[in-house]
Amino acid sequence: MAEALFELEQVLISRKEALTSEEAKLLNSWKQNAVRDFGIGATGASIATWLVTRRLNNLIRMNLTVGVGFYYGIRRFAKCLDSEVEQILSQHGTRLQTGLAEMYCNVSPNIFSVKLFMTTIEQTGQNQGGAFGISLRKILPLLI
């Protein structure tokens, strides 16, 4: 999602039309929010892991603390980016929404094959979500 937001920012800045104050504020805030959420998640998970693993060797504690902190920080970062994209897509009729929708349509020009695949899966009842639990019902509205 970060790539889409970076590309959206570049597309809107390259246009000759000036951004409104709301659009500029939203484009500037998503980076700050994502970095803040990463820091909060990584710090909280690291502290909790360090406190829980008191009986382990310090080297193992350090490795676990860094790993869990990084993992949880990345999860919070990704959730923040997803919520920013959802916020942009929920704004009806704005240039941010149309720009993001155009980018998704350019990324996946074969919408018909995705719809056909989704219809087939729904008819057979085999929507398992794949290896990462991603449902096509969540992805398809973003592509249309």
Secondary structure by P-SEA (a helix, b strand, c coil): caaaaaaaaaaaaaccccccaaaaaaaaaaaaaaaaaaaaaaaaaaaaaaaaaccccaaaaaaaaaaaaaaaaaaaaaaaaaaaaaaaaaccccaaaaaaaaaaaaaccaaaaaaaaaaaaaaacccccccccccccccccccc
